[in-house]
Every structure is written in structure tokens, then in C-alpha cells.
Amino acid sequence: MESESVVIHLRFAPDGTVSEIGQRPAALTPQQWFNFLSDNAGTAYRPLAGGRGVFQLSRDAVEKLQAAAVPGAA
């Protein structure tokens, strides 16, 4: 049985910073979460038109990344 797939949507501001991103731990800014995902799951990223993009990962991978991004927050 395959793990459920999660699509994390994001939107860039006109200056190239990340203004919105899904599945973000509360302790991180949108840009920090994007940077963390880029460093740790960059191959799962797909750019879209209109200043948007997505990361597509398994539910397990997202949960592990969220925990690793904010150690001790669980």
C-alpha cells in the first residue's frame, strides 16, 4: 500500500520571497520553511506559472520534515 501523497503549495511575492506555503510549522516563517524543504526535499519541488510552486511528498516524509525543522517542538 502506498503512502498518501501531500502537495505543499506555495506562492512567491514579486521580490522572490515566499509569502505563503502550506504544511508550515508555526515556529517557522514561510521563507524558512521553503528554505528547509529546498535543502532537504528539493527534488520534490515543481515550479508553476504565476509565482507559484509545489512540493509533492508522502505524508510520512512531510511529518518527518516538520519534526526535523523544529527540533523539540513536538
mmCIF file of the N, C-alpha and C atoms, coordinates in Angstrom:
data_MODEL
# 
_entry.id   MODEL 
# 
loop_
_atom_site.group_PDB 
_atom_site.id 
_atom_site.type_symbol 
_atom_site.label_atom_id 
_atom_site.label_alt_id 
_atom_site.label_comp_id 
_atom_site.label_asym_id 
_atom_site.label_entity_id 
_atom_site.label_seq_id 
_atom_site.pdbx_PDB_ins_code 
_atom_site.Cartn_x 
_atom_site.Cartn_y 
_atom_site.Cartn_z 
_atom_site.occupancy 
_atom_site.B_iso_or_equiv 
_atom_site.pdbx_formal_charge 
_atom_site.auth_seq_id 
_atom_site.auth_comp_id 
_atom_site.auth_asym_id 
_atom_site.auth_atom_id 
_atom_site.pdbx_PDB_model_num 
ATOM 1   N N  . MET A 1 1  ? 0.843  -1.182 0.000   1.00 0.00 ? 1  MET A N  1 
ATOM 2   C CA . MET A 1 1  ? 0.000  0.000  0.000   1.00 0.00 ? 1  MET A CA 1 
ATOM 3   C C  . MET A 1 1  ? 0.888  1.245  0.000   1.00 0.00 ? 1  MET A C  1 
ATOM 4   N N  . GLU A 1 2  ? 0.595  2.180  -0.887  1.00 0.00 ? 2  GLU A N  1 
ATOM 5   C CA . GLU A 1 2  ? 1.388  3.399  -0.973  1.00 0.00 ? 2  GLU A CA 1 
ATOM 6   C C  . GLU A 1 2  ? 0.956  4.407  0.078   1.00 0.00 ? 2  GLU A C  1 
ATOM 7   N N  . SER A 1 3  ? 1.922  5.212  0.488   1.00 0.00 ? 3  SER A N  1 
ATOM 8   C CA . SER A 1 3  ? 1.638  6.265  1.451   1.00 0.00 ? 3  SER A CA 1 
ATOM 9   C C  . SER A 1 3  ? 0.868  7.396  0.759   1.00 0.00 ? 3  SER A C  1 
ATOM 10  N N  . GLU A 1 4  ? 0.023  8.051  1.503   1.00 0.00 ? 4  GLU A N  1 
ATOM 11  C CA . GLU A 1 4  ? -0.746 9.174  0.972   1.00 0.00 ? 4  GLU A CA 1 
ATOM 12  C C  . GLU A 1 4  ? 0.198  10.279 0.514   1.00 0.00 ? 4  GLU A C  1 
ATOM 13  N N  . SER A 1 5  ? -0.081 10.871 -0.615  1.00 0.00 ? 5  SER A N  1 
ATOM 14  C CA . SER A 1 5  ? 0.728  11.953 -1.157  1.00 0.00 ? 5  SER A CA 1 
ATOM 15  C C  . SER A 1 5  ? 0.191  13.295 -0.673  1.00 0.00 ? 5  SER A C  1 
ATOM 16  N N  . VAL A 1 6  ? 1.101  14.187 -0.323  1.00 0.00 ? 6  VAL A N  1 
ATOM 17  C CA . VAL A 1 6  ? 0.744  15.527 0.133   1.00 0.00 ? 6  VAL A CA 1 
ATOM 18  C C  . VAL A 1 6  ? 1.352  16.533 -0.845  1.00 0.00 ? 6  VAL A C  1 
ATOM 19  N N  . VAL A 1 7  ? 0.560  17.493 -1.264  1.00 0.00 ? 7  VAL A N  1 
ATOM 20  C CA . VAL A 1 7  ? 1.041  18.558 -2.137  1.00 0.00 ? 7  VAL A CA 1 
ATOM 21  C C  . VAL A 1 7  ? 1.105  19.840 -1.309  1.00 0.00 ? 7  VAL A C  1 
ATOM 22  N N  . ILE A 1 8  ? 2.299  20.374 -1.166  1.00 0.00 ? 8  ILE A N  1 
ATOM 23  C CA . ILE A 1 8  ? 2.510  21.613 -0.412  1.00 0.00 ? 8  ILE A CA 1 
ATOM 24  C C  . ILE A 1 8  ? 2.583  22.754 -1.422  1.00 0.00 ? 8  ILE A C  1 
ATOM 25  N N  . HIS A 1 9  ? 1.570  23.589 -1.424  1.00 0.00 ? 9  HIS A N  1 
ATOM 26  C CA . HIS A 1 9  ? 1.504  24.717 -2.349  1.00 0.00 ? 9  HIS A CA 1 
ATOM 27  C C  . HIS A 1 9  ? 2.227  25.924 -1.755  1.00 0.00 ? 9  HIS A C  1 
ATOM 28  N N  . LEU A 1 10 ? 2.859  26.709 -2.632  1.00 0.00 ? 10 LEU A N  1 
ATOM 29  C CA . LEU A 1 10 ? 3.494  27.938 -2.168  1.00 0.00 ? 10 LEU A CA 1 
ATOM 30  C C  . LEU A 1 10 ? 3.320  29.033 -3.194  1.00 0.00 ? 10 LEU A C  1 
ATOM 31  N N  . ARG A 1 11 ? 3.429  30.252 -2.702  1.00 0.00 ? 11 ARG A N  1 
ATOM 32  C CA . ARG A 1 11 ? 3.290  31.427 -3.556  1.00 0.00 ? 11 ARG A CA 1 
ATOM 33  C C  . ARG A 1 11 ? 4.446  32.377 -3.252  1.00 0.00 ? 11 ARG A C  1 
ATOM 34  N N  . PHE A 1 12 ? 5.038  32.891 -4.322  1.00 0.00 ? 12 PHE A N  1 
ATOM 35  C CA . PHE A 1 12 ? 6.129  33.840 -4.185  1.00 0.00 ? 12 PHE A CA 1 
ATOM 36  C C  . PHE A 1 12 ? 5.610  35.270 -4.273  1.00 0.00 ? 12 PHE A C  1 
ATOM 37  N N  . ALA A 1 13 ? 6.247  36.167 -3.530  1.00 0.00 ? 13 ALA A N  1 
ATOM 38  C CA . ALA A 1 13 ? 5.976  37.598 -3.632  1.00 0.00 ? 13 ALA A CA 1 
ATOM 39  C C  . ALA A 1 13 ? 6.722  38.126 -4.864  1.00 0.00 ? 13 ALA A C  1 
ATOM 40  N N  . PRO A 1 14 ? 6.385  39.329 -5.333  1.00 0.00 ? 14 PRO A N  1 
ATOM 41  C CA . PRO A 1 14 ? 7.078  39.877 -6.502  1.00 0.00 ? 14 PRO A CA 1 
ATOM 42  C C  . PRO A 1 14 ? 8.600  39.996 -6.332  1.00 0.00 ? 14 PRO A C  1 
ATOM 43  N N  . ASP A 1 15 ? 9.077  40.117 -5.092  1.00 0.00 ? 15 ASP A N  1 
ATOM 44  C CA . ASP A 1 15 ? 10.523 40.231 -4.873  1.00 0.00 ? 15 ASP A CA 1 
ATOM 45  C C  . ASP A 1 15 ? 11.228 38.878 -4.779  1.00 0.00 ? 15 ASP A C  1 
ATOM 46  N N  . GLY A 1 16 ? 10.489 37.776 -4.974  1.00 0.00 ? 16 GLY A N  1 
ATOM 47  C CA . GLY A 1 16 ? 11.076 36.442 -4.979  1.00 0.00 ? 16 GLY A CA 1 
ATOM 48  C C  . GLY A 1 16 ? 11.048 35.714 -3.657  1.00 0.00 ? 16 GLY A C  1 
ATOM 49  N N  . THR A 1 17 ? 10.620 36.373 -2.589  1.00 0.00 ? 17 THR A N  1 
ATOM 50  C CA . THR A 1 17 ? 10.493 35.692 -1.305  1.00 0.00 ? 17 THR A CA 1 
ATOM 51  C C  . THR A 1 17 ? 9.194  34.899 -1.274  1.00 0.00 ? 17 THR A C  1 
ATOM 52  N N  . VAL A 1 18 ? 9.121  33.955 -0.362  1.00 0.00 ? 18 VAL A N  1 
ATOM 53  C CA . VAL A 1 18 ? 7.919  33.134 -0.230  1.00 0.00 ? 18 VAL A CA 1 
ATOM 54  C C  . VAL A 1 18 ? 6.937  33.840 0.686   1.00 0.00 ? 18 VAL A C  1 
ATOM 55  N N  . SER A 1 19 ? 5.734  34.081 0.203   1.00 0.00 ? 19 SER A N  1 
ATOM 56  C CA . SER A 1 19 ? 4.729  34.771 1.006   1.00 0.00 ? 19 SER A CA 1 
ATOM 57  C C  . SER A 1 19 ? 3.738  33.807 1.652   1.00 0.00 ? 19 SER A C  1 
ATOM 58  N N  . GLU A 1 20 ? 3.504  32.665 1.012   1.00 0.00 ? 20 GLU A N  1 
ATOM 59  C CA . GLU A 1 20 ? 2.571  31.663 1.546   1.00 0.00 ? 20 GLU A CA 1 
ATOM 60  C C  . GLU A 1 20 ? 3.118  30.278 1.230   1.00 0.00 ? 20 GLU A C  1 
ATOM 61  N N  . ILE A 1 21 ? 2.946  29.347 2.190   1.00 0.00 ? 21 ILE A N  1 
ATOM 62  C CA . ILE A 1 21 ? 3.340  27.958 1.955   1.00 0.00 ? 21 ILE A CA 1 
ATOM 63  C C  . ILE A 1 21 ? 2.560  27.061 2.910   1.00 0.00 ? 21 ILE A C  1 
ATOM 64  N N  . GLY A 1 22 ? 2.128  25.928 2.416   1.00 0.00 ? 22 GLY A N  1 
ATOM 65  C CA . GLY A 1 22 ? 1.325  25.006 3.215   1.00 0.00 ? 22 GLY A CA 1 
ATOM 66  C C  . GLY A 1 22 ? 2.163  24.114 4.122   1.00 0.00 ? 22 GLY A C  1 
ATOM 67  N N  . GLN A 1 23 ? 1.489  23.469 5.067   1.00 0.00 ? 23 GLN A N  1 
ATOM 68  C CA . GLN A 1 23 ? 2.074  22.494 5.984   1.00 0.00 ? 23 GLN A CA 1 
ATOM 69  C C  . GLN A 1 23 ? 3.218  23.081 6.809   1.00 0.00 ? 23 GLN A C  1 
ATOM 70  N N  . ARG A 1 24 ? 3.229  24.387 7.012   1.00 0.00 ? 24 ARG A N  1 
ATOM 71  C CA . ARG A 1 24 ? 4.339  25.077 7.679   1.00 0.00 ? 24 ARG A CA 1 
ATOM 72  C C  . ARG A 1 24 ? 4.233  24.944 9.192   1.00 0.00 ? 24 ARG A C  1 
ATOM 73  N N  . PRO A 1 25 ? 5.329  24.528 9.846   1.00 0.00 ? 25 PRO A N  1 
ATOM 74  C CA . PRO A 1 25 ? 5.348  24.557 11.310  1.00 0.00 ? 25 PRO A CA 1 
ATOM 75  C C  . PRO A 1 25 ? 5.198  26.004 11.792  1.00 0.00 ? 25 PRO A C  1 
ATOM 76  N N  . ALA A 1 26 ? 4.452  26.210 12.848  1.00 0.00 ? 26 ALA A N  1 
ATOM 77  C CA . ALA A 1 26 ? 4.160  27.563 13.338  1.00 0.00 ? 26 ALA A CA 1 
ATOM 78  C C  . ALA A 1 26 ? 5.424  28.331 13.725  1.00 0.00 ? 26 ALA A C  1 
ATOM 79  N N  . ALA A 1 27 ? 6.474  27.628 14.104  1.00 0.00 ? 27 ALA A N  1 
ATOM 80  C CA . ALA A 1 27 ? 7.699  28.290 14.549  1.00 0.00 ? 27 ALA A CA 1 
ATOM 81  C C  . ALA A 1 27 ? 8.532  28.860 13.397  1.00 0.00 ? 27 ALA A C  1 
ATOM 82  N N  . LEU A 1 28 ? 8.173  28.548 12.165  1.00 0.00 ? 28 LEU A N  1 
ATOM 83  C CA . LEU A 1 28 ? 8.951  29.000 11.014  1.00 0.00 ? 28 LEU A CA 1 
ATOM 84  C C  . LEU A 1 28 ? 8.180  30.011 10.178  1.00 0.00 ? 28 LEU A C  1 
ATOM 85  N N  . THR A 1 29 ? 8.928  30.920 9.559   1.00 0.00 ? 29 THR A N  1 
ATOM 86  C CA . THR A 1 29 ? 8.325  31.834 8.591   1.00 0.00 ? 29 THR A CA 1 
ATOM 87  C C  . THR A 1 29 ? 8.131  31.063 7.286   1.00 0.00 ? 29 THR A C  1 
ATOM 88  N N  . PRO A 1 30 ? 7.299  31.584 6.383   1.00 0.00 ? 30 PRO A N  1 
ATOM 89  C CA . PRO A 1 30 ? 7.153  30.907 5.091   1.00 0.00 ? 30 PRO A CA 1 
ATOM 90  C C  . PRO A 1 30 ? 8.495  30.720 4.369   1.00 0.00 ? 30 PRO A C  1 
ATOM 91  N N  . GLN A 1 31 ? 9.368  31.724 4.411   1.00 0.00 ? 31 GLN A N  1 
ATOM 92  C CA . GLN A 1 31 ? 10.661 31.623 3.738   1.00 0.00 ? 31 GLN A CA 1 
ATOM 93  C C  . GLN A 1 31 ? 11.546 30.567 4.392   1.00 0.00 ? 31 GLN A C  1 
ATOM 94  N N  . GLN A 1 32 ? 11.546 30.492 5.721   1.00 0.00 ? 32 GLN A N  1 
ATOM 95  C CA . GLN A 1 32 ? 12.345 29.483 6.423   1.00 0.00 ? 32 GLN A CA 1 
ATOM 96  C C  . GLN A 1 32 ? 11.884 28.069 6.071   1.00 0.00 ? 32 GLN A C  1 
ATOM 97  N N  . TRP A 1 33 ? 10.580 27.848 6.014   1.00 0.00 ? 33 TRP A N  1 
ATOM 98  C CA . TRP A 1 33 ? 10.047 26.529 5.677   1.00 0.00 ? 33 TRP A CA 1 
ATOM 99  C C  . TRP A 1 33 ? 10.408 26.157 4.236   1.00 0.00 ? 33 TRP A C  1 
ATOM 100 N N  . PHE A 1 34 ? 10.292 27.108 3.310   1.00 0.00 ? 34 PHE A N  1 
ATOM 101 C CA . PHE A 1 34 ? 10.681 26.867 1.924   1.00 0.00 ? 34 PHE A CA 1 
ATOM 102 C C  . PHE A 1 34 ? 12.161 26.528 1.838   1.00 0.00 ? 34 PHE A C  1 
ATOM 103 N N  . ASN A 1 35 ? 13.001 27.286 2.537   1.00 0.00 ? 35 ASN A N  1 
ATOM 104 C CA . ASN A 1 35 ? 14.439 27.020 2.514   1.00 0.00 ? 35 ASN A CA 1 
ATOM 105 C C  . ASN A 1 35 ? 14.735 25.627 3.061   1.00 0.00 ? 35 ASN A C  1 
ATOM 106 N N  . PHE A 1 36 ? 14.072 25.251 4.149   1.00 0.00 ? 36 PHE A N  1 
ATOM 107 C CA . PHE A 1 36 ? 14.282 23.930 4.743   1.00 0.00 ? 36 PHE A CA 1 
ATOM 108 C C  . PHE A 1 36 ? 13.852 22.831 3.773   1.00 0.00 ? 36 PHE A C  1 
ATOM 109 N N  . LEU A 1 37 ? 12.679 22.984 3.177   1.00 0.00 ? 37 LEU A N  1 
ATOM 110 C CA . LEU A 1 37 ? 12.214 21.993 2.212   1.00 0.00 ? 37 LEU A CA 1 
ATOM 111 C C  . LEU A 1 37 ? 13.139 21.921 0.998   1.00 0.00 ? 37 LEU A C  1 
ATOM 112 N N  . SER A 1 38 ? 13.606 23.056 0.534   1.00 0.00 ? 38 SER A N  1 
ATOM 113 C CA . SER A 1 38 ? 14.511 23.079 -0.613  1.00 0.00 ? 38 SER A CA 1 
ATOM 114 C C  . SER A 1 38 ? 15.804 22.339 -0.310  1.00 0.00 ? 38 SER A C  1 
ATOM 115 N N  . ASP A 1 39 ? 16.327 22.529 0.893   1.00 0.00 ? 39 ASP A N  1 
ATOM 116 C CA . ASP A 1 39 ? 17.571 21.875 1.296   1.00 0.00 ? 39 ASP A CA 1 
ATOM 117 C C  . ASP A 1 39 ? 17.392 20.378 1.514   1.00 0.00 ? 39 ASP A C  1 
ATOM 118 N N  . ASN A 1 40 ? 16.216 19.960 1.970   1.00 0.00 ? 40 ASN A N  1 
ATOM 119 C CA . ASN A 1 40 ? 16.011 18.574 2.381   1.00 0.00 ? 40 ASN A CA 1 
ATOM 120 C C  . ASN A 1 40 ? 15.110 17.749 1.456   1.00 0.00 ? 40 ASN A C  1 
ATOM 121 N N  . ALA A 1 41 ? 14.397 18.403 0.568   1.00 0.00 ? 41 ALA A N  1 
ATOM 122 C CA . ALA A 1 41 ? 13.497 17.681 -0.346  1.00 0.00 ? 41 ALA A CA 1 
ATOM 123 C C  . ALA A 1 41 ? 13.373 18.425 -1.674  1.00 0.00 ? 41 ALA A C  1 
ATOM 124 N N  . GLY A 1 42 ? 14.457 19.026 -2.093  1.00 0.00 ? 42 GLY A N  1 
ATOM 125 C CA . GLY A 1 42 ? 14.439 19.865 -3.287  1.00 0.00 ? 42 GLY A CA 1 
ATOM 126 C C  . GLY A 1 42 ? 14.018 19.151 -4.560  1.00 0.00 ? 42 GLY A C  1 
ATOM 127 N N  . THR A 1 43 ? 14.271 17.842 -4.642  1.00 0.00 ? 43 THR A N  1 
ATOM 128 C CA . THR A 1 43 ? 13.889 17.109 -5.853  1.00 0.00 ? 43 THR A CA 1 
ATOM 129 C C  . THR A 1 43 ? 12.376 16.923 -5.961  1.00 0.00 ? 43 THR A C  1 
ATOM 130 N N  . ALA A 1 44 ? 11.650 17.189 -4.882  1.00 0.00 ? 44 ALA A N  1 
ATOM 131 C CA . ALA A 1 44 ? 10.190 17.065 -4.887  1.00 0.00 ? 44 ALA A CA 1 
ATOM 132 C C  . ALA A 1 44 ? 9.504  18.368 -5.293  1.00 0.00 ? 44 ALA A C  1 
ATOM 133 N N  . TYR A 1 45 ? 10.289 19.400 -5.605  1.00 0.00 ? 45 TYR A N  1 
ATOM 134 C CA . TYR A 1 45 ? 9.730  20.711 -5.949  1.00 0.00 ? 45 TYR A CA 1 
ATOM 135 C C  . TYR A 1 45 ? 9.444  20.810 -7.442  1.00 0.00 ? 45 TYR A C  1 
ATOM 136 N N  . ARG A 1 46 ? 8.303  21.424 -7.770  1.00 0.00 ? 46 ARG A N  1 
ATOM 137 C CA . ARG A 1 46 ? 7.929  21.697 -9.155  1.00 0.00 ? 46 ARG A CA 1 
ATOM 138 C C  . ARG A 1 46 ? 7.462  23.145 -9.256  1.00 0.00 ? 46 ARG A C  1 
ATOM 139 N N  . PRO A 1 47 ? 8.133  23.951 -10.092 1.00 0.00 ? 47 PRO A N  1 
ATOM 140 C CA . PRO A 1 47 ? 7.675  25.329 -10.285 1.00 0.00 ? 47 PRO A CA 1 
ATOM 141 C C  . PRO A 1 47 ? 6.400  25.357 -11.125 1.00 0.00 ? 47 PRO A C  1 
ATOM 142 N N  . LEU A 1 48 ? 5.555  26.319 -10.849 1.00 0.00 ? 48 LEU A N  1 
ATOM 143 C CA . LEU A 1 48 ? 4.330  26.538 -11.612 1.00 0.00 ? 48 LEU A CA 1 
ATOM 144 C C  . LEU A 1 48 ? 4.324  27.979 -12.109 1.00 0.00 ? 48 LEU A C  1 
ATOM 145 N N  . ALA A 1 49 ? 3.452  28.278 -13.029 1.00 0.00 ? 49 ALA A N  1 
ATOM 146 C CA . ALA A 1 49 ? 3.319  29.639 -13.553 1.00 0.00 ? 49 ALA A CA 1 
ATOM 147 C C  . ALA A 1 49 ? 2.697  30.555 -12.508 1.00 0.00 ? 49 ALA A C  1 
ATOM 148 N N  . GLY A 1 50 ? 2.890  31.842 -12.688 1.00 0.00 ? 50 GLY A N  1 
ATOM 149 C CA . GLY A 1 50 ? 2.225  32.826 -11.843 1.00 0.00 ? 50 GLY A CA 1 
ATOM 150 C C  . GLY A 1 50 ? 2.821  32.972 -10.459 1.00 0.00 ? 50 GLY A C  1 
ATOM 151 N N  . GLY A 1 51 ? 4.115  32.706 -10.300 1.00 0.00 ? 51 GLY A N  1 
ATOM 152 C CA . GLY A 1 51 ? 4.755  32.880 -8.994  1.00 0.00 ? 51 GLY A CA 1 
ATOM 153 C C  . GLY A 1 51 ? 4.349  31.841 -7.972  1.00 0.00 ? 51 GLY A C  1 
ATOM 154 N N  . ARG A 1 52 ? 4.106  30.618 -8.438  1.00 0.00 ? 52 ARG A N  1 
ATOM 155 C CA . ARG A 1 52 ? 3.684  29.548 -7.546  1.00 0.00 ? 52 ARG A CA 1 
ATOM 156 C C  . ARG A 1 52 ? 4.582  28.330 -7.726  1.00 0.00 ? 52 ARG A C  1 
ATOM 157 N N  . GLY A 1 53 ? 4.476  27.394 -6.803  1.00 0.00 ? 53 GLY A N  1 
ATOM 158 C CA . GLY A 1 53 ? 5.194  26.137 -6.908  1.00 0.00 ? 53 GLY A CA 1 
ATOM 159 C C  . GLY A 1 53 ? 4.585  25.128 -5.959  1.00 0.00 ? 53 GLY A C  1 
ATOM 160 N N  . VAL A 1 54 ? 5.023  23.882 -6.070  1.00 0.00 ? 54 VAL A N  1 
ATOM 161 C CA . VAL A 1 54 ? 4.542  22.825 -5.177  1.00 0.00 ? 54 VAL A CA 1 
ATOM 162 C C  . VAL A 1 54 ? 5.678  21.869 -4.843  1.00 0.00 ? 54 VAL A C  1 
ATOM 163 N N  . PHE A 1 55 ? 5.608  21.318 -3.655  1.00 0.00 ? 55 PHE A N  1 
ATOM 164 C CA . PHE A 1 55 ? 6.399  20.166 -3.264  1.00 0.00 ? 55 PHE A CA 1 
ATOM 165 C C  . PHE A 1 55 ? 5.412  19.014 -3.170  1.00 0.00 ? 55 PHE A C  1 
ATOM 166 N N  . GLN A 1 56 ? 5.721  17.861 -3.743  1.00 0.00 ? 56 GLN A N  1 
ATOM 167 C CA . GLN A 1 56 ? 4.857  16.690 -3.621  1.00 0.00 ? 56 GLN A CA 1 
ATOM 168 C C  . GLN A 1 56 ? 5.646  15.602 -2.917  1.00 0.00 ? 56 GLN A C  1 
ATOM 169 N N  . LEU A 1 57 ? 5.174  15.251 -1.720  1.00 0.00 ? 57 LEU A N  1 
ATOM 170 C CA . LEU A 1 57 ? 5.861  14.300 -0.841  1.00 0.00 ? 57 LEU A CA 1 
ATOM 171 C C  . LEU A 1 57 ? 4.858  13.342 -0.224  1.00 0.00 ? 57 LEU A C  1 
ATOM 172 N N  . SER A 1 58 ? 5.356  12.264 0.336   1.00 0.00 ? 58 SER A N  1 
ATOM 173 C CA . SER A 1 58 ? 4.480  11.365 1.082   1.00 0.00 ? 58 SER A CA 1 
ATOM 174 C C  . SER A 1 58 ? 4.121  12.013 2.420   1.00 0.00 ? 58 SER A C  1 
ATOM 175 N N  . ARG A 1 59 ? 3.011  11.607 2.993   1.00 0.00 ? 59 ARG A N  1 
ATOM 176 C CA . ARG A 1 59 ? 2.583  12.121 4.300   1.00 0.00 ? 59 ARG A CA 1 
ATOM 177 C C  . ARG A 1 59 ? 3.677  11.870 5.349   1.00 0.00 ? 59 ARG A C  1 
ATOM 178 N N  . ASP A 1 60 ? 4.276  10.676 5.322   1.00 0.00 ? 60 ASP A N  1 
ATOM 179 C CA . ASP A 1 60 ? 5.343  10.347 6.275   1.00 0.00 ? 60 ASP A CA 1 
ATOM 180 C C  . ASP A 1 60 ? 6.530  11.292 6.130   1.00 0.00 ? 60 ASP A C  1 
ATOM 181 N N  . ALA A 1 61 ? 6.917  11.573 4.890   1.00 0.00 ? 61 ALA A N  1 
ATOM 182 C CA . ALA A 1 61 ? 8.046  12.474 4.656   1.00 0.00 ? 61 ALA A CA 1 
ATOM 183 C C  . ALA A 1 61 ? 7.756  13.868 5.186   1.00 0.00 ? 61 ALA A C  1 
ATOM 184 N N  . VAL A 1 62 ? 6.538  14.365 4.966   1.00 0.00 ? 62 VAL A N  1 
ATOM 185 C CA . VAL A 1 62 ? 6.166  15.704 5.450   1.00 0.00 ? 62 VAL A CA 1 
ATOM 186 C C  . VAL A 1 62 ? 6.241  15.744 6.980   1.00 0.00 ? 62 VAL A C  1 
ATOM 187 N N  . GLU A 1 63 ? 5.708  14.724 7.631   1.00 0.00 ? 63 GLU A N  1 
ATOM 188 C CA . GLU A 1 63 ? 5.729  14.696 9.097   1.00 0.00 ? 63 GLU A CA 1 
ATOM 189 C C  . GLU A 1 63 ? 7.164  14.657 9.626   1.00 0.00 ? 63 GLU A C  1 
ATOM 190 N N  . LYS A 1 64 ? 8.020  13.889 8.981   1.00 0.00 ? 64 LYS A N  1 
ATOM 191 C CA . LYS A 1 64 ? 9.427  13.823 9.402   1.00 0.00 ? 64 LYS A CA 1 
ATOM 192 C C  . LYS A 1 64 ? 10.131 15.153 9.178   1.00 0.00 ? 64 LYS A C  1 
ATOM 193 N N  . LEU A 1 65 ? 9.862  15.796 8.057   1.00 0.00 ? 65 LEU A N  1 
ATOM 194 C CA . LEU A 1 65 ? 10.473 17.086 7.783   1.00 0.00 ? 65 LEU A CA 1 
ATOM 195 C C  . LEU A 1 65 ? 9.993  18.157 8.752   1.00 0.00 ? 65 LEU A C  1 
ATOM 196 N N  . GLN A 1 66 ? 8.699  18.143 9.079   1.00 0.00 ? 66 GLN A N  1 
ATOM 197 C CA . GLN A 1 66 ? 8.174  19.102 10.043  1.00 0.00 ? 66 GLN A CA 1 
ATOM 198 C C  . GLN A 1 66 ? 8.856  18.927 11.403  1.00 0.00 ? 66 GLN A C  1 
ATOM 199 N N  . ALA A 1 67 ? 9.030  17.687 11.825  1.00 0.00 ? 67 ALA A N  1 
ATOM 200 C CA . ALA A 1 67 ? 9.676  17.416 13.110  1.00 0.00 ? 67 ALA A CA 1 
ATOM 201 C C  . ALA A 1 67 ? 11.138 17.828 13.090  1.00 0.00 ? 67 ALA A C  1 
ATOM 202 N N  . ALA A 1 68 ? 11.827 17.584 11.987  1.00 0.00 ? 68 ALA A N  1 
ATOM 203 C CA . ALA A 1 68 ? 13.235 17.931 11.881  1.00 0.00 ? 68 ALA A CA 1 
ATOM 204 C C  . ALA A 1 68 ? 13.456 19.445 11.769  1.00 0.00 ? 68 ALA A C  1 
ATOM 205 N N  . ALA A 1 69 ? 12.489 20.148 11.216  1.00 0.00 ? 69 ALA A N  1 
ATOM 206 C CA . ALA A 1 69 ? 12.627 21.591 11.027  1.00 0.00 ? 69 ALA A CA 1 
ATOM 207 C C  . ALA A 1 69 ? 12.581 22.351 12.344  1.00 0.00 ? 69 ALA A C  1 
ATOM 208 N N  . VAL A 1 70 ? 11.855 21.805 13.314  1.00 0.00 ? 70 VAL A N  1 
ATOM 209 C CA . VAL A 1 70 ? 11.702 22.464 14.605  1.00 0.00 ? 70 VAL A CA 1 
ATOM 210 C C  . VAL A 1 70 ? 11.985 21.423 15.699  1.00 0.00 ? 70 VAL A C  1 
ATOM 211 N N  . PRO A 1 71 ? 13.264 21.109 15.938  1.00 0.00 ? 71 PRO A N  1 
ATOM 212 C CA . PRO A 1 71 ? 13.582 20.100 16.951  1.00 0.00 ? 71 PRO A CA 1 
ATOM 213 C C  . PRO A 1 71 ? 13.041 20.478 18.322  1.00 0.00 ? 71 PRO A C  1 
ATOM 214 N N  . GLY A 1 72 ? 12.495 19.506 19.015  1.00 0.00 ? 72 GLY A N  1 
ATOM 215 C CA . GLY A 1 72 ? 11.985 19.727 20.365  1.00 0.00 ? 72 GLY A CA 1 
ATOM 216 C C  . GLY A 1 72 ? 10.610 20.369 20.447  1.00 0.00 ? 72 GLY A C  1 
ATOM 217 N N  . ALA A 1 73 ? 10.008 20.670 19.301  1.00 0.00 ? 73 ALA A N  1 
ATOM 218 C CA . ALA A 1 73 ? 8.684  21.314 19.321  1.00 0.00 ? 73 ALA A CA 1 
ATOM 219 C C  . ALA A 1 73 ? 7.543  20.318 19.491  1.00 0.00 ? 73 ALA A C  1 
ATOM 220 N N  . ALA A 1 74 ? 7.832  19.043 19.296  1.00 0.00 ? 74 ALA A N  1 
ATOM 221 C CA . ALA A 1 74 ? 6.756  18.036 19.366  1.00 0.00 ? 74 ALA A CA 1 
ATOM 222 C C  . ALA A 1 74 ? 6.247  17.800 20.765  1.00 0.00 ? 74 ALA A C  1 
# 
